[in-house]
Amino acid sequence: MFGNRNRRKALLVSAALVGGALLMTACQDTDGGGDAGAAQSSSPSAGTGSPSAGPSESAEPSASEDAPDASPSGSPEETPSTEGTESGEPGRVGQVCGANDLSWSTRSMSQGGGYILVMAKAKSGITCVLPAALPTVAFGSDGTEAGPAEQSVGKQITLGGGTVAYAGVNPKTTKTDGGKELDSIILAIGDEDANPVSLTVGTITVDKPVVTNWHTVSKDAVPFN
């Protein structure tokens, strides 16, 4: 009887010991799982932080975006010059007139025995200077030139803004019959003018012609003999 009781007691004690051991093992497993869970829960947090850093870095502008365009398409164009470089072009200021810088006209006059009044003014947009010298006036195919009708050279005249210059041409100063019958005259501003003009004046007799200086008043351009 006592033997059975003692054996049952030993079995209970063994069972208690085994149960305690199992309980301890379960507690340890639970603690380990909690740590693993904590580790796992902390790991996504770190992972989550990593992507957030990615966009922040990519949001920084690249060097190519910050750098200005070395050759902008809107570069200002070179500003054109306002000063003419050839005779007849607008913008000539303070330079000697050429014949093709001027608008020309003529009128047949009866005063002083008859002469041709030549009128010249600068074309639109041109300001130029008539030098203090005789106009160059030639006649016919042989290029007969008019001599001076005045004793002294006149003053230079600046043409522009509607100013008109006048010169008087007497195609025949001789008292005898004869001479060349012509219907036009050739005018230039000095012997170096590369662009002389030809003006129709009607039929005239040319013999030892003369021309006055340039004047700003028409009555001063009468070529008296």
PLY file of the C-alpha trace (Angstrom):
ply
format ascii 1.0
element vertex 225
property float x
property float y
property float z
element edge 224
property int vertex1
property int vertex2
end_header
0.00 0.00 0.00
2.74 2.36 1.06
4.67 1.32 -1.91
1.92 2.35 -4.30
1.44 5.66 -2.48
5.10 6.46 -2.66
5.24 5.62 -6.37
2.20 7.85 -7.09
3.76 10.68 -5.14
6.95 10.29 -7.13
4.95 10.40 -10.34
3.17 13.61 -9.26
6.45 15.22 -8.35
7.87 14.20 -11.73
4.80 15.51 -13.49
5.07 18.78 -11.60
8.71 19.05 -12.55
7.97 18.29 -16.20
5.08 20.80 -16.21
7.27 23.45 -14.67
9.93 22.84 -17.27
7.34 23.08 -20.05
5.99 26.30 -18.57
9.46 27.80 -18.44
10.06 26.83 -22.06
6.79 28.43 -23.13
7.65 31.65 -21.34
11.02 31.78 -23.02
9.42 31.19 -26.43
6.95 33.97 -25.81
9.72 36.35 -24.82
11.76 35.44 -27.90
8.77 35.92 -30.18
8.20 39.37 -28.68
11.79 40.34 -29.34
11.61 39.00 -32.86
8.34 40.87 -33.39
9.93 44.02 -32.05
12.86 43.54 -34.35
10.54 42.90 -37.23
8.40 45.92 -36.40
11.49 48.12 -36.11
12.86 46.85 -39.43
9.93 48.18 -41.56
10.31 51.46 -39.76
13.90 51.69 -40.96
12.81 50.54 -44.39
10.14 53.16 -44.42
12.69 55.86 -43.61
14.93 54.79 -46.45
12.43 55.52 -49.27
11.58 58.87 -47.76
15.26 59.82 -48.01
15.26 58.78 -51.69
12.68 61.33 -52.92
14.30 64.02 -50.82
17.60 63.52 -52.62
16.01 63.26 -56.04
14.13 66.51 -55.42
17.44 68.41 -55.50
17.86 70.12 -58.93
20.56 68.66 -61.12
23.56 70.73 -62.21
22.24 70.89 -65.75
18.96 72.42 -64.54
20.75 75.11 -62.49
23.31 76.00 -65.17
22.19 78.85 -67.49
21.87 78.11 -71.16
25.23 78.97 -72.72
23.65 79.94 -76.03
20.16 81.35 -75.37
17.90 81.43 -78.35
16.76 84.91 -77.44
20.15 86.53 -77.91
19.67 90.13 -78.97
20.48 90.79 -82.55
23.18 93.10 -83.48
21.94 96.57 -83.68
22.15 97.97 -87.23
24.12 101.20 -87.82
22.12 104.35 -88.63
24.92 105.88 -90.71
24.87 105.26 -94.44
27.95 103.84 -96.09
27.13 104.42 -99.74
25.84 107.43 -101.64
22.09 107.50 -101.84
21.52 105.54 -98.62
19.53 107.14 -95.76
21.52 108.07 -92.69
24.39 110.08 -94.27
25.08 112.91 -91.84
27.90 115.46 -92.17
29.38 113.84 -95.27
29.90 115.34 -98.71
26.86 114.93 -100.93
26.95 112.73 -103.98
24.79 113.57 -106.97
22.57 110.55 -106.27
21.99 111.73 -102.67
19.99 114.64 -104.09
16.68 115.30 -105.81
17.26 117.48 -108.86
15.13 119.83 -110.95
15.74 122.61 -113.50
13.94 125.69 -114.73
14.55 127.86 -117.77
14.99 131.50 -116.72
15.01 134.67 -118.87
16.85 137.00 -116.50
20.42 138.00 -117.42
19.98 137.02 -121.04
18.63 133.59 -120.22
20.03 130.75 -118.12
19.14 127.42 -116.54
18.37 127.41 -112.81
19.45 124.13 -111.21
17.81 123.16 -107.89
19.02 120.40 -105.55
17.82 119.13 -102.19
18.69 116.06 -100.11
16.58 112.97 -100.48
14.42 111.88 -97.54
16.49 110.69 -94.57
19.78 112.16 -95.87
21.76 115.09 -94.51
24.94 115.95 -96.42
27.20 118.86 -97.31
27.69 120.63 -100.62
31.36 121.69 -100.58
32.47 125.28 -101.16
33.23 124.61 -104.82
31.64 124.99 -108.23
29.13 122.33 -109.30
30.60 120.16 -112.04
28.48 120.78 -115.13
29.27 119.08 -118.44
27.64 119.15 -121.88
27.51 116.74 -124.76
29.46 113.64 -125.58
32.77 115.53 -125.56
32.27 116.48 -121.89
32.58 120.26 -122.31
32.61 121.70 -118.77
31.21 124.98 -117.55
33.66 127.49 -116.14
33.11 129.77 -113.11
30.57 132.56 -113.39
31.73 134.18 -110.13
35.07 135.59 -109.03
35.25 133.75 -105.69
34.19 130.40 -104.31
31.01 130.33 -102.20
30.37 128.76 -98.79
29.54 125.11 -98.17
25.86 124.32 -97.71
24.34 121.59 -95.54
21.36 119.97 -97.23
18.61 118.20 -95.32
15.16 118.91 -93.94
13.91 120.59 -97.13
16.81 123.02 -97.68
17.27 123.80 -101.39
20.52 124.77 -103.09
20.52 126.78 -106.32
23.08 127.15 -109.11
22.74 129.06 -112.38
24.10 127.72 -115.67
24.59 129.92 -118.74
25.21 127.53 -121.64
26.36 130.24 -124.10
28.41 133.25 -123.15
29.68 134.17 -126.63
28.03 136.83 -128.79
28.66 135.05 -132.06
26.59 132.44 -133.80
27.46 128.83 -133.52
27.79 126.30 -130.76
26.47 122.80 -130.06
22.76 122.14 -129.98
22.00 119.91 -126.94
19.02 119.03 -124.79
20.57 117.85 -121.51
23.29 118.66 -118.98
25.35 116.39 -116.73
25.80 117.37 -113.07
28.17 116.08 -110.40
29.37 117.23 -106.98
33.04 117.74 -107.76
35.26 115.84 -110.17
35.44 112.79 -107.88
31.68 112.15 -107.84
31.17 108.61 -109.13
27.42 108.99 -109.73
26.72 112.05 -111.90
23.17 112.69 -113.08
21.84 113.75 -116.47
19.05 116.33 -116.57
16.90 117.14 -119.59
16.70 120.89 -120.15
15.22 121.28 -123.63
17.17 122.40 -126.69
20.06 124.72 -125.82
23.07 126.09 -127.66
26.29 125.46 -125.81
29.36 127.67 -126.32
31.77 128.51 -123.50
29.24 127.77 -120.71
29.57 129.05 -117.12
28.01 128.09 -113.76
27.62 129.88 -110.45
28.46 128.61 -106.97
25.74 126.98 -104.87
23.42 129.42 -103.12
20.51 129.12 -100.72
18.62 131.99 -102.38
17.64 131.57 -106.02
18.19 135.22 -107.04
21.86 134.89 -105.99
22.36 132.19 -108.63
21.95 134.40 -111.70
25.04 133.91 -113.95
25.61 137.47 -115.22
28.20 137.80 -117.93
0 1
1 2
2 3
3 4
4 5
5 6
6 7
7 8
8 9
9 10
10 11
11 12
12 13
13 14
14 15
15 16
16 17
17 18
18 19
19 20
20 21
21 22
22 23
23 24
24 25
25 26
26 27
27 28
28 29
29 30
30 31
31 32
32 33
33 34
34 35
35 36
36 37
37 38
38 39
39 40
40 41
41 42
42 43
43 44
44 45
45 46
46 47
47 48
48 49
49 50
50 51
51 52
52 53
53 54
54 55
55 56
56 57
57 58
58 59
59 60
60 61
61 62
62 63
63 64
64 65
65 66
66 67
67 68
68 69
69 70
70 71
71 72
72 73
73 74
74 75
75 76
76 77
77 78
78 79
79 80
80 81
81 82
82 83
83 84
84 85
85 86
86 87
87 88
88 89
89 90
90 91
91 92
92 93
93 94
94 95
95 96
96 97
97 98
98 99
99 100
100 101
101 102
102 103
103 104
104 105
105 106
106 107
107 108
108 109
109 110
110 111
111 112
112 113
113 114
114 115
115 116
116 117
117 118
118 119
119 120
120 121
121 122
122 123
123 124
124 125
125 126
126 127
127 128
128 129
129 130
130 131
131 132
132 133
133 134
134 135
135 136
136 137
137 138
138 139
139 140
140 141
141 142
142 143
143 144
144 145
145 146
146 147
147 148
148 149
149 150
150 151
151 152
152 153
153 154
154 155
155 156
156 157
157 158
158 159
159 160
160 161
161 162
162 163
163 164
164 165
165 166
166 167
167 168
168 169
169 170
170 171
171 172
172 173
173 174
174 175
175 176
176 177
177 178
178 179
179 180
180 181
181 182
182 183
183 184
184 185
185 186
186 187
187 188
188 189
189 190
190 191
191 192
192 193
193 194
194 195
195 196
196 197
197 198
198 199
199 200
200 201
201 202
202 203
203 204
204 205
205 206
206 207
207 208
208 209
209 210
210 211
211 212
212 213
213 214
214 215
215 216
216 217
217 218
218 219
219 220
220 221
221 222
222 223
223 224
